[in-house]
Amino acid sequence: MSNARWEFVLFEDKELNAFALPEGKVGVNTGILPITRDEAGLATVVAHEIDHVSARHGTERMSQGMAVQVDGAIRSVALEAAGYGGAT
């Protein structure tokens, strides 16, 4: 997205999550860092979120009234089932 004003923020949060908002806002929770393991893993997560912005997924979701990111929930459940992350 050539007109995006990219902004990347790291949030101190134990939840295994990363997200993207329209216009280039990308957030990563510290809880996902043990899963990413290294810079390459973190780059993969960030690239995935950038792809959401580029594909305008956030705009599509908002226009359709979808507030829940089902794919994130599925990944969280899969990661917990695989033994990553703590159940609260």
C-alpha positions in Angstrom: 0.0 0.0 0.0 2.0 3.0 -1.2 0.0 5.6 0.7 0.3 3.8 4.1 1.9 5.6 6.9 3.5 2.6 8.6 3.7 2.5 12.3 5.0 -0.5 14.3 4.3 -0.8 18.1 5.4 -3.4 20.6 2.8 -3.9 23.4 3.7 -5.3 26.8 1.0 -8.0 26.8 1.2 -11.7 27.5 -1.5 -12.5 24.9 -0.1 -14.3 21.8 -1.2 -11.8 19.2 -0.1 -9.4 16.5 -2.5 -7.3 14.5 -2.8 -4.8 11.7 -5.1 -1.8 11.2 -5.9 0.1 8.1 -3.4 2.8 7.0 -0.3 0.8 8.1 -0.7 0.5 11.9 0.9 -2.8 13.1 1.0 -4.0 16.7 2.8 -7.0 18.2 2.3 -8.2 21.7 5.4 -9.3 23.7 3.6 -12.6 24.4 4.2 -13.8 20.9 8.0 -13.2 21.0 8.9 -16.6 22.5 7.0 -18.2 19.6 8.9 -16.1 17.0 12.2 -17.3 18.6 14.4 -14.8 16.7 14.5 -11.9 14.3 13.5 -14.0 11.3 10.4 -15.3 13.1 9.4 -11.8 14.2 10.0 -10.6 10.6 7.6 -13.4 9.4 4.9 -12.2 11.8 5.3 -8.6 10.9 5.3 -9.4 7.2 2.1 -11.4 7.7 0.5 -8.3 9.3 1.8 -6.0 6.5 0.1 -8.4 4.0 -3.2 -7.9 5.8 -2.9 -4.1 5.4 -1.8 -4.5 1.7 -4.7 -6.7 1.0 -7.0 -4.3 2.7 -8.3 -7.0 5.0 -8.9 -4.6 7.8 -11.0 -2.3 5.6 -13.0 -5.3 4.3 -13.6 -6.5 7.9 -14.7 -3.1 9.1 -17.0 -2.6 6.1 -18.6 -6.1 6.7 -18.9 -5.4 10.4 -16.6 -8.2 11.4 -14.9 -7.3 14.7 -13.4 -10.7 15.6 -10.3 -12.0 13.8 -11.1 -15.7 13.6 -7.8 -16.6 12.2 -6.0 -15.2 15.2 -8.2 -17.1 17.6 -7.6 -20.3 15.7 -3.8 -19.8 15.8 -4.0 -19.0 19.5 -5.8 -22.2 20.2 -3.4 -24.2 18.0 -0.4 -22.7 19.7 -1.8 -23.5 23.2 -2.6 -27.0 22.1 1.0 -27.4 20.9 2.2 -26.3 24.4 3.0 -22.6 23.6 1.6 -19.9 25.8 0.0 -20.1 29.2 -3.7 -20.7 29.8 -5.3 -18.1 32.0 
